[in-house]
Amino acid sequence: MIQDNTDPTSSEGTPVLVAVGEGLLEVGMRNDLPSGYLGRGFGGDVANVAVMAARMGTRARLLTRLGADTPGRLLLDFWRHAHLDVDRITVDPSAPTGMYVNAVRHGGHTFDYYRSGSAATRLSEADVDEHLLDGAGALHVSGISLAISGSAARAAERAAELARDSGVMVTFCVNHRPMLRPDTDRNLAFARAADIVILSSEDALAMLDTDRLDRIRAMLGEGPQEIVLTDGPAGAVVLSDGEIHRVAAPSVVVVDTAGAGDALAGTYLAGRLAGTTPPDALEPAVIAGALSCRWPGCARSYPSAEEIARVRAGASPDVEPQPFSSESA
């Protein structure tokens, strides 16, 4: 495992967000790049959530596996500069780091993944022990964590068992990805047992055959205490304690929507761990998701807490965005 001495920007003693899943190196193809050049970015849904939570001042820890290769070293360097706790990341010399190509065109994007047999797919229950949750306020897992391999799914499920036994909140982003051939029953069982479930309208239709919030509530049962339903440019809604709160997204000039949902999730969970109410946590979360669309790529496009606060206070979201880099982390 990696030993890291990076001092986090967030205060010691605050609850830790522990994320279990994969990290991926992004190769970007964009019209703004010189001919013959490719962009570099950093992704993986749970890793993105952890990065965004750290941007909001939350301590975040990532459990994953990386290859002993250049993509793995680049990811690890980025996460360190993003102030993630990387002590639970294992470098596996027998498997490569997963990658994906993000082809950005006219505000949209297409992904091509190269993760088969990656180090992250070798995540297993052996990587999970009681110390994973030291200081934790929440354990975060996604449908992708459950879908990349059977052993990774079992690792996530074991971590959730330990979290429940320890009274640690379990959060789940559905992130339904048909290309991974997810086990819908497994995802549904995990969602029903989670404390917070975050899903898009597309996720809801794929897993539950409905995007109506009342029907989603009924199908998930009484387990989840909060359900966050996102709807792209329309914003998001949270259902908590029987009350519904809606937040509209600010209008921005969209460059790339990749990773916007992860930015929303990371900001929302950071707010909840800080003691903010669900409605008050959702507002900056929706702003973060929108602001992330102003710049190409996933985690590198994420806004700072200060940017989010300015827009929340009434500033225009269309000022020149400041791209997130390891130098500015």
Salt bridges, closest charged atoms under 4 A:
ASP4 OD1 - ARG80 NE 3.03
GLU22 OE2 - ARG115 NH2 2.53
ASP32 OD1 - ARG30 NE 2.88
ASP77 OD1 - HIS81 ND1 3.37
ASP85 OD2 - ARG61 NE 2.96
ASP92 OD2 - ARG65 NH2 3.71
ASP92 OD2 - ARG122 NH1 3.91
ASP127 OD1 - ARG65 NH1 2.73
ASP129 OD1 - ARG88 NH1 3.11
GLU130 OE2 - HIS131 NE2 3.68
ASP134 OD2 - HIS131 ND1 3.36
GLU157 OE2 - ARG186 NE 2.65
GLU161 OE1 - ARG158 NH1 3.11
ASP214 OD2 - ARG212 NH2 2.76
GLU226 OE2 - ARG272 NH2 2.58
ASP256 OD1 - HIS109 ND1 3.27
GLU283 OE1 - ARG312 NH2 3.42
GLU307 OE2 - ARG294 NH2 3.04
